[in-house]
């Protein structure tokens, strides 16, 4: 930590240096609606200096920092290495030297792993980060190294990979140094190779830079260019002397043997390519070249060359836009900043950041912005720190370091790009300005406003409107600005952009803007119509834009909530097409269909009806559509059959005049047949109406339909009485016969059938149940009478005797005339007499069989009276297993024996409810009579009671002892009864356990 005195002197130096601030660093006024700049204090400067709390034991001569690793050389030739992550563990290394020899320069690679030390006597050493002893580079003995071009793509800590070395004699070497600590392998292997870049035509001459005499190579930088092949790499090499900047661009094979850059330089020596260089006059004997890398190992984007006339800076363009032999573009020469009373002194060193060039003088550090070449920082060093010797920048961490003979300072770069947006804005580079203020809404709003004004002034109104919409400027002010323009496209663009930026909660603003935009579109379309250009491409384009606008989700939602206003707007302009389009968009199909019907466009109405899914509209508009487009309407119904209720369509089906529009009736029949046959509809109204249409229009299909419905009254879907009335009304007698038959009115059916066909009447006469002999005979007699009396066909009447067994000759004789000859029915009478004779004989035989059966029954009854069985004293009840003789009992022929009460208990559950009640009643009667026996005094009364008891017992026996419960039907009926009842499970489980 710096002492209080150091801090005081540092602040005094800062104030004395007059550190400049850009206008953006001062307090800013509010820039418009929506934003307020809340900065109340001056921001810290971009370059924030801090003295490192370190007092070197000797005078500092050289210092470099890379990758947070610091290397410092002192006048005693002691090198101090310090890992800034662990500053408490410095490492001292002694540099070998001759007497009075000093360090010329040190070069630390970007990773901080490799160090090259060049001594003034011409000795050169290599020191790796893990080594404590510098190793001499023998092949470079006698050369003063002024510059090193490090390989920025190298990721190997053990080797430097291919690097370039520039000497004070203008020679460029290529080499690769390896940090190998194996002493046996080390000898002669420190530099894997070392090659001077020679002329191809003159092998004995070296490639050196300079005009008449060799010039020192003050800086070397190289990096890889994008390549289109996988077999070659493209490189560019920048080399500087005090007055020249050279560019070398060429390809290197991926399989080339070291030195890899030899082929690149040969193309210049052989004359294939001309050496490209820039020469600036007035050098002061040295120069520096620095590149800016956005990130480590990314391609460089900027360069700066410190030379005599000033700082030559620009961009690195690897795309080839600067030409095939150059990577430098947008280059400018910036003079050194100088105050009026300032002493002229050449700069000591220079550094390049993203937007600034730091120029180091013996007594101060100046920072100049490369965007506007303005001096924005001037830091004067007090004399007690000593003379400024140099500066360096950590290429990875981005920190800037300066050092004097006895002090080290570190600069932290804070928000270097904070004011870049303003500089780009002043230069009119709006896109770059937006890029550097996209995180600051207030600054971005300024840039957008400025760009919008610029576009407006250049008559790029639509682009200006889009830009204005992104700002926080007053909506009314900007809208008025575009309203004054004759063309409204810019105004539309502005309103649309503003609308798209609204939040979901801004309902009112959204409604206003949507309504305004609709009005703007309608005005444009209306103007074109008035000019007769409603068929032009412009009209079609605007209409298409209008419809796309209405189709946007948020617009559609807003219009839906205010559809009345939109309808009124469109209607006020008389735009029927867009009215229909909007109604369809809003799914207001009722309005669209009504519009088509109003204009007698029934096909169009039906098309809209088919596209929507609201079934109520089918029910509403089908009656009218059925009159004009019956076939298409029925087709639509059949397509939507899953969603339509045929009963609801009956009003549409009846809307026709079959005399004038017979086609409608036929289409109605087609739909009803579809419902009945395809959909299996059983609704009575549907079938009744279909029946009525058959009766009126397609009588040939009537009987087919009736037969398909069947002859089961429960399965018939139509109303029989309604069907009978219709058929009678329209004279369909066969249908009437069929309906009479279904209704069970066989007499009416036969009577009606006789007026049509005798065969039909005979069919109807056979339909009553076979058990209803009297009715069947009656029906046949009606037919016979009709044949005899109406048709006078006696022979056919005689045939009925063979067709129906119920009729006899004597049944139809009364129908014959009195004077008919017997020849027509002589055979029938003889046959009838023979049948009577056979019948009498069969009755006689049956009487004899009955007499014999009665005799046998009497004998069997007599034998049962004398039948008996033995009951032993030890016999037990088959149900309860207790002695049988203790109570009244029953004995069955199968030898099963039951107590009376046991048998009743077993039989009672299987009896019906009425029989159970009867058994209980009989048991109560017997119990009452047993109680009343001791009080009977009269013998006649006693005898009467005995007889009644016998009757009760006999009745009880008939109910409970008609059969053995083990051997009779009772056991068969109980086959599905479980062995263990539900209420006995628990006791059974306990017994089993």
PEGI-V128612 format. One record per residue. N is the residue number from 0. RES is the residue in one small letter. PSI is psi in whole degrees, -180 to 180 (NA if undefined). BURIAL is # if it has 16 or more other C-alpha atoms within 10 Angstrom, else .. Layout:
n=[N,N]
res=[RES,RES]
psi=[PSI,PSI]
burial=[BURIAL,BURIAL]
This chain:
n=[0,1,2,3,4,5,6,7,8,9,10,11,12,13,14,15,16,17,18,19,20,21,22,23,24,25,26,27,28,29,30,31,32,33,34,35,36,37,38,39,40,41,42,43,44,45,46,47,48,49,50,51,52,53,54,55,56,57,58,59,60,61,62,63,64,65,66,67,68,69,70,71,72,73,74,75,76,77,78,79,80,81,82,83,84,85,86,87,88,89,90,91,92,93,94,95,96,97,98,99,100,101,102,103,104,105,106,107,108,109,110,111,112,113,114,115,116,117,118,119,120,121,122,123,124,125,126,127,128,129,130,131,132,133,134,135,136,137,138,139,140,141,142,143,144,145,146,147,148,149,150,151,152,153,154,155,156,157,158,159,160,161,162,163,164,165,166,167,168,169,170,171,172,173,174,175,176,177,178,179,180,181,182,183,184,185,186,187,188,189,190,191,192,193,194,195,196,197,198,199,200,201,202,203,204,205,206,207,208,209,210,211,212,213,214,215,216,217,218,219,220,221,222,223,224,225,226,227,228,229,230,231,232,233,234,235,236,237,238,239,240,241,242,243,244,245,246,247,248,249,250,251,252,253,254,255,256,257,258,259,260,261,262,263,264,265,266,267,268,269,270,271,272,273,274,275,276,277,278,279,280,281,282,283,284,285,286,287,288,289,290,291,292,293,294,295,296,297,298,299,300,301,302,303,304,305,306,307,308,309,310,311,312,313,314,315,316,317,318,319,320,321,322,323,324,325,326,327,328,329,330,331,332,333,334,335,336,337,338,339,340,341,342,343,344,345,346,347,348,349,350,351,352,353,354,355,356,357,358,359,360,361,362,363,364,365,366,367,368,369,370,371,372,373,374,375,376,377,378,379,380,381,382,383,384,385,386,387,388,389,390,391,392,393,394,395,396,397,398,399,400,401,402,403,404,405,406,407,408,409,410,411,412,413,414,415,416,417,418,419,420,421,422,423,424,425,426,427,428,429,430,431,432,433,434,435,436,437,438,439,440,441,442,443,444,445,446,447,448,449,450,451,452,453,454,455,456,457,458,459,460,461,462,463,464,465,466,467,468,469,470,471,472,473,474,475,476,477,478,479,480,481,482,483,484,485,486,487,488,489,490,491,492,493,494,495,496,497,498,499,500,501,502,503,504,505,506,507,508,509,510,511,512,513,514,515,516,517,518,519,520,521,522,523,524,525,526,527,528,529,530,531,532,533,534,535,536,537,538,539,540,541,542,543,544,545,546,547,548,549,550,551,552,553,554,555,556,557,558,559,560,561,562,563,564,565,566,567,568,569,570,571,572,573,574,575,576,577,578,579,580,581,582,583,584,585,586,587,588,589,590,591,592,593,594,595,596,597,598,599,600,601,602,603,604,605,606,607,608,609,610,611,612,613,614,615,616,617,618,619,620,621,622,623,624,625,626,627,628,629,630,631,632,633,634,635,636,637,638,639,640,641,642,643,644,645,646,647,648,649,650,651,652,653,654,655,656,657,658,659,660,661,662,663,664,665,666,667,668,669,670,671,672,673,674,675,676,677,678,679,680,681,682,683,684,685,686,687,688,689,690,691,692,693,694,695,696,697,698,699,700,701,702,703,704,705,706,707,708,709,710,711,712,713,714,715,716,717,718,719,720,721,722,723,724,725,726,727,728,729,730,731,732,733,734,735,736,737,738,739,740,741,742,743,744,745,746,747,748,749,750,751,752,753,754,755,756,757,758,759,760,761,762,763,764,765,766,767,768,769,770,771,772,773,774,775,776,777,778,779,780,781,782,783,784,785,786,787,788,789,790,791,792,793,794,795,796,797,798,799,800,801,802,803,804,805,806,807,808,809,810,811,812,813,814,815,816,817,818,819,820,821,822,823,824,825,826,827,828,829,830,831,832,833,834,835,836,837,838,839,840,841,842,843,844,845,846,847,848,849,850,851,852,853,854,855,856,857,858,859,860,861,862,863,864,865,866,867,868,869,870,871,872,873,874,875,876,877,878,879,880,881,882,883,884,885,886,887,888,889,890,891,892,893,894,895,896,897,898,899,900,901,902,903,904,905,906,907,908,909,910,911,912,913,914,915,916,917,918,919,920,921,922,923,924,925,926,927,928,929,930,931,932,933,934,935,936,937,938,939,940,941,942,943,944,945,946,947,948,949,950,951,952,953,954,955,956,957,958,959,960,961,962,963,964,965,966,967,968,969,970,971,972,973,974,975,976,977,978,979,980,981,982,983,984,985,986,987,988,989,990,991,992]
res=[x,x,x,x,x,x,x,x,x,x,x,x,x,x,x,x,x,x,x,x,x,x,x,x,x,x,x,x,x,x,x,x,x,x,x,x,x,x,x,x,x,x,x,x,x,x,x,x,x,x,x,x,x,x,x,x,x,x,x,x,x,x,x,x,x,x,x,x,x,x,x,x,x,x,x,x,x,x,x,x,x,x,x,x,x,x,x,x,x,x,x,x,x,x,x,x,x,x,x,x,x,x,x,x,x,x,x,x,x,x,x,x,x,x,x,x,x,x,x,x,x,x,x,x,x,x,x,x,x,x,x,x,x,x,x,x,x,x,x,x,x,x,x,x,x,x,x,x,x,x,x,x,x,x,x,x,x,x,x,x,x,x,x,x,x,x,x,x,x,x,x,x,x,x,x,x,x,x,x,x,x,x,x,x,x,x,x,x,x,x,x,x,x,x,x,x,x,x,x,x,x,x,x,x,x,x,x,x,x,x,x,x,x,x,x,x,x,x,x,x,x,x,x,x,x,x,x,x,x,x,x,x,x,x,x,x,x,x,x,x,x,x,x,x,x,x,x,x,x,x,x,x,x,x,x,x,x,x,x,x,x,x,x,x,x,x,x,x,x,x,x,x,x,x,x,x,x,x,x,x,x,x,x,x,x,x,x,x,x,x,x,x,x,x,x,x,x,x,x,x,x,x,x,x,x,x,x,x,x,x,x,x,x,x,x,x,x,x,x,x,x,x,x,x,x,x,x,x,x,x,x,x,x,x,x,x,x,x,x,x,x,x,x,x,x,x,x,x,x,x,x,x,x,x,x,x,x,x,x,x,x,x,x,x,x,x,x,x,x,x,x,x,x,x,x,x,x,x,x,x,x,x,x,x,x,x,x,x,x,x,x,x,x,x,x,x,x,x,x,x,x,x,x,x,x,x,x,x,x,x,x,x,x,x,x,x,x,x,x,x,x,x,x,x,x,x,x,x,x,x,x,x,x,x,x,x,x,x,x,x,x,x,x,x,x,x,x,x,x,x,x,x,x,x,x,x,x,x,x,x,x,x,x,x,x,x,x,x,x,x,x,x,x,x,x,x,x,x,x,x,x,x,x,x,x,x,x,x,x,x,x,x,x,x,x,x,x,x,x,x,x,x,x,x,x,x,x,x,x,x,x,x,x,x,x,x,x,x,x,x,x,x,x,x,x,x,x,x,x,x,x,x,x,x,x,x,x,x,x,x,x,x,x,x,x,x,x,x,x,x,x,x,x,x,x,x,x,x,x,x,x,x,x,x,x,x,x,x,x,x,x,x,x,x,x,x,x,x,x,x,x,x,x,x,x,x,x,x,x,x,x,x,x,x,x,x,x,x,x,x,x,x,x,x,x,x,x,x,x,x,x,x,x,x,x,x,x,x,x,x,x,x,x,x,x,x,x,x,x,x,x,x,x,x,x,x,x,x,x,x,x,x,x,x,x,x,x,x,x,x,x,x,x,x,x,x,x,x,x,x,x,x,x,x,x,x,x,x,x,x,x,x,x,x,x,x,x,x,x,x,x,x,x,x,x,x,x,x,x,x,x,x,x,x,x,x,x,x,x,x,x,x,x,x,x,x,x,x,x,x,x,x,x,x,x,x,x,x,x,x,x,x,x,x,x,x,x,x,x,x,x,x,x,x,x,x,x,x,x,x,x,x,x,x,x,x,x,x,x,x,x,x,x,x,x,x,x,x,x,x,x,x,x,x,x,x,x,x,x,x,x,x,x,x,x,x,x,x,x,x,x,x,x,x,x,x,x,x,x,x,x,x,x,x,x,x,x,x,x,x,x,x,x,x,x,x,x,x,x,x,x,x,x,x,x,x,x,x,x,x,x,x,x,x,x,x,x,x,x,x,x,x,x,x,x,x,x,x,x,x,x,x,x,x,x,x,x,x,x,x,x,x,x,x,x,x,x,x,x,x,x,x,x,x,x,x,x,x,x,x,x,x,x,x,x,x,x,x,x,x,x,x,x,x,x,x,x,x,x,x,x,x,x,x,x,x,x,x,x,x,x,x,x,x,x,x,x,x,x,x,x,x,x,x,x,x,x,x,x,x,x,x,x,x,x,x,x,x,x,x,x,x,x,x,x,x,x,x,x,x,x,x,x,x,x,x,x,x,x,x,x,x,x,x,x,x,x,x,x,x,x,x,x,x,x,x,x,x,x,x,x,x,x,x,x,x,x,x,x,x,x,x,x,x,x,x,x,x,x,x,x,x,x]
psi=[139,150,168,-39,-43,-42,-40,-46,-35,-42,-39,-41,-38,-42,-38,-31,-14,55,126,146,143,160,-30,-17,-17,173,140,149,158,138,-2,-178,131,-22,142,127,115,9,119,-10,155,135,156,150,158,-43,108,108,144,130,132,132,79,132,109,147,-17,176,135,135,-35,151,142,147,126,135,42,25,121,135,126,133,135,168,-21,10,27,128,132,121,137,122,113,-13,-27,73,-11,-2,71,157,124,135,132,130,126,141,159,177,133,15,147,163,130,-56,157,150,116,129,163,-28,-10,17,-25,139,133,130,125,123,156,-23,-7,-4,147,141,154,136,120,164,-33,0,151,2,120,142,131,143,94,-37,-16,9,133,-2,133,117,119,-19,154,129,101,152,107,-16,-3,131,11,122,-19,-13,155,-9,-169,126,162,140,131,134,172,-13,7,15,142,125,153,135,173,122,140,132,86,118,-1,111,-33,-32,-15,-35,117,8,11,-52,112,-38,158,115,133,139,108,164,138,-33,-19,85,-25,-11,148,152,113,157,144,172,-88,-32,156,142,144,143,99,-27,148,131,137,154,166,143,159,140,148,-8,162,-6,-10,148,148,136,153,143,127,126,142,150,179,-26,-3,152,114,148,131,123,131,-178,152,128,143,-21,15,143,149,148,131,-24,2,-43,-32,-42,-27,-32,-25,-36,-29,-4,0,-43,149,137,126,126,157,129,128,134,162,44,159,31,-9,164,170,143,129,145,153,125,122,-42,157,132,8,164,143,147,-21,160,157,133,117,117,-176,-54,-23,-156,120,116,163,-160,153,116,109,5,-12,3,-26,-3,163,-21,24,147,4,130,161,36,143,156,119,121,157,136,140,130,164,-41,14,140,141,125,137,151,153,-44,179,149,156,127,-169,-39,2,154,124,119,123,126,170,-24,5,168,125,142,125,131,129,-10,-38,3,32,140,119,-6,132,102,112,133,137,156,-29,-19,-14,178,140,129,-34,177,160,162,132,113,-17,-48,-21,4,149,136,139,158,148,-168,-24,9,156,135,147,134,126,125,116,115,61,-31,13,-35,6,-38,-39,-38,-44,-36,-44,-30,-4,14,80,-39,-42,-38,-41,-36,-36,6,20,-19,-2,104,-38,-43,-41,-37,-38,-44,-46,-41,-44,-43,-38,-41,-41,-45,-39,-42,-28,17,23,74,-41,-44,-38,-41,-43,-37,-42,-35,-22,-7,175,20,161,127,-44,-41,-46,-39,-43,-34,-40,-22,-32,-16,146,-36,140,6,-41,-41,-42,-44,-45,-48,-39,-44,-41,-40,-42,-20,-6,150,166,-28,-10,67,-45,-48,-39,-43,-43,-45,-40,-44,-42,-44,-38,-42,-40,-45,-44,-36,-44,-46,-39,-41,-42,-36,-43,-30,3,26,29,-6,5,164,-36,-42,-45,-40,-47,-40,-41,-41,-43,-43,-37,-39,-46,-27,-8,145,-51,-37,-44,-40,-44,-44,-35,-38,-16,40,-28,-42,-43,-42,-43,-40,-50,-40,-35,-24,-5,28,89,-42,-47,-26,-46,-43,-45,-40,-41,-42,-39,1,31,66,-27,-41,-40,-45,-43,-38,-47,-41,-38,-34,16,29,76,-33,-45,-41,-42,-37,-44,-40,-39,-27,-20,171,9,111,-26,-30,-31,-45,-32,-44,-12,-38,-41,-42,-31,-27,-30,-30,66,-45,-48,-36,-44,-39,-41,-40,-44,-33,-38,27,-25,-25,-13,145,114,-32,-35,-16,-2,-40,-34,-33,-31,-4,71,159,107,-14,-37,-36,68,-29,-37,-43,-41,-39,-35,-42,-40,-42,-42,-37,-38,-43,-41,-48,-42,-43,-11,34,137,9,132,-46,-37,-48,-39,-42,-38,-41,-40,-37,-39,-45,-34,-41,-36,71,-26,-21,-4,-50,-35,-45,-44,-39,-37,-30,-18,-179,12,116,-34,-24,-11,131,-20,167,121,-42,-41,-41,-41,-40,-44,-47,-37,-39,-40,8,28,87,-41,-40,-38,-43,-44,-42,-42,-43,-44,-34,-4,11,74,-33,-45,-37,-42,-41,-44,-38,-34,-25,-8,-57,131,-36,-40,-39,-40,-39,-42,-33,-24,-4,-31,161,147,-26,-23,70,-39,-43,-44,-44,-39,-41,-41,-37,-35,-41,-45,-43,-41,-41,-40,-48,-39,-44,-12,34,88,-37,-42,-34,-37,-32,-24,-28,-29,-30,-29,120,-15,-22,139,164,-35,-19,-32,-7,-39,-19,-17,152,160,-27,24,143,149,-15,-29,-26,23,-48,-37,-38,-43,-45,-41,-39,-41,-40,-40,-41,-45,-36,-40,-41,-42,-34,-37,-45,-38,-35,-40,-42,-37,-38,-43,-42,-41,-39,-44,-39,-42,-43,-40,-39,-40,-38,-36,-28,-30,6,142,173,153,136,122,158,-29,1,146,158,134,-14,-52,-8,18,160,136,-33,-7,-25,171,143,168,143,121,154,-24,2,9,139,139,140,150,-46,-33,-43,-43,-41,-36,-34,-32,-42,-27,-5,159,170,-42,-40,-36,-44,-38,-42,-45,-40,-43,-39,-38,-38,-45,-41,-40,-41,-36,-36,-31,-2,-46,-21,-2,122,-42,137,-40,-38,-38,-42,-37,-38,-37,-42,-41,-37,-40,-40,-41,-44,-41,-42,-40,-38,-41,-33,-40,-20,28,-23,159,135,-15,-28,-12,-163,-21,-43,-35,-40,-23,18,-28,8,129,152,-34,120,162,-39,-4,0,-46,-45,-35,-40,-41,-41,-41,-34,NA]
burial=[.,.,.,.,.,.,.,.,.,#,.,.,#,#,.,.,#,.,#,.,#,.,.,#,#,.,.,.,.,.,.,.,.,.,.,.,.,.,.,.,.,.,.,.,#,#,#,.,#,#,#,.,.,.,.,.,.,.,#,#,#,#,#,#,#,#,#,#,#,#,#,#,#,#,.,#,#,#,#,#,#,#,#,.,.,.,.,.,.,.,.,.,#,.,#,#,.,.,.,.,.,#,#,#,#,#,#,#,#,#,#,#,#,#,#,#,#,#,#,#,#,.,#,#,#,#,#,#,.,.,.,.,.,#,#,#,#,.,.,#,.,.,#,#,#,#,#,#,#,#,#,#,.,#,.,.,#,#,#,#,#,#,#,#,#,#,#,#,#,#,#,#,#,#,#,#,#,#,#,#,.,.,.,.,.,.,.,.,.,#,#,.,.,#,#,#,#,#,#,#,.,.,.,.,.,#,#,#,#,#,.,.,.,.,#,#,#,#,#,#,#,#,#,#,#,.,.,.,.,.,.,.,#,#,#,#,#,#,#,#,#,#,#,#,#,#,#,#,#,#,#,#,.,.,.,.,.,.,#,#,#,#,#,#,#,#,#,#,#,.,.,.,#,.,.,.,.,.,.,#,.,.,#,.,.,#,#,#,#,#,#,#,#,#,.,.,#,.,#,#,#,#,#,#,#,#,#,#,#,#,#,#,#,#,#,#,#,#,.,.,.,.,.,.,#,#,#,#,#,.,.,.,#,.,.,#,.,.,.,.,.,.,.,.,.,.,#,#,#,#,#,#,#,#,#,#,#,#,#,#,#,#,#,#,#,#,#,#,#,#,.,.,#,.,#,#,#,#,#,#,#,.,.,.,.,#,#,#,#,#,#,#,#,#,#,#,.,#,#,#,#,#,#,#,#,#,#,#,#,#,#,#,#,.,.,.,.,.,#,#,#,#,#,#,#,.,.,.,.,#,.,#,#,#,.,#,#,.,.,.,#,#,#,#,#,#,#,#,#,#,#,#,#,.,#,#,.,.,.,.,#,#,#,#,#,#,#,#,#,#,#,#,#,.,.,.,.,#,#,.,.,#,.,.,.,.,.,#,#,#,#,#,#,#,#,#,#,#,#,.,.,.,.,.,.,.,.,.,.,#,#,.,#,#,#,.,#,#,#,#,#,#,.,#,#,#,.,#,.,.,.,.,.,#,.,.,.,.,#,.,.,#,#,.,.,#,#,.,#,#,#,.,.,#,#,#,.,#,#,#,.,.,#,.,.,#,#,.,#,#,.,.,.,.,.,.,.,#,#,#,.,#,#,#,#,#,.,#,#,#,.,#,#,.,#,#,#,.,.,.,.,#,#,#,#,#,.,#,#,#,.,.,.,.,.,.,.,#,#,.,#,#,#,#,#,#,#,#,#,#,#,#,#,#,.,#,#,#,.,.,.,.,.,#,.,#,.,.,#,#,.,#,#,#,#,#,.,.,.,.,.,.,#,#,#,#,#,#,#,#,#,#,#,#,#,#,.,.,.,.,#,.,.,.,.,#,#,#,#,#,#,#,#,#,#,#,#,.,#,.,.,#,#,.,.,#,.,.,.,.,.,.,.,.,.,#,#,#,.,#,.,.,#,#,.,#,#,#,.,.,.,#,#,#,#,#,#,#,#,#,#,#,#,.,.,#,#,#,#,#,#,#,#,#,.,.,.,#,.,#,#,#,.,#,#,#,.,#,.,.,.,.,.,.,#,#,#,.,#,#,#,#,#,#,#,#,#,#,.,.,.,.,.,#,.,.,#,#,.,#,#,.,.,.,.,#,#,#,#,.,.,#,.,.,#,.,.,.,.,.,.,.,.,.,#,.,.,#,.,.,.,.,.,.,.,.,.,.,.,.,.,.,.,.,.,.,.,.,.,.,.,.,.,.,.,.,.,.,.,.,.,.,.,.,.,.,.,.,.,.,.,.,.,.,.,#,#,#,.,.,.,.,#,#,.,.,.,.,.,#,#,.,.,.,.,#,#,#,#,#,.,#,#,#,.,.,#,#,.,.,.,.,.,.,.,#,.,.,#,.,.,#,#,.,.,#,.,.,.,.,.,.,.,.,.,.,.,.,.,.,.,.,.,.,#,.,.,.,#,.,.,#,#,.,.,#,#,.,#,#,#,.,#,#,#,.,.,.,.,.,.,.,.,.,.,.,.,.,.,.,.,.,.,.,.,.,.,.,.,.,.,.,.]
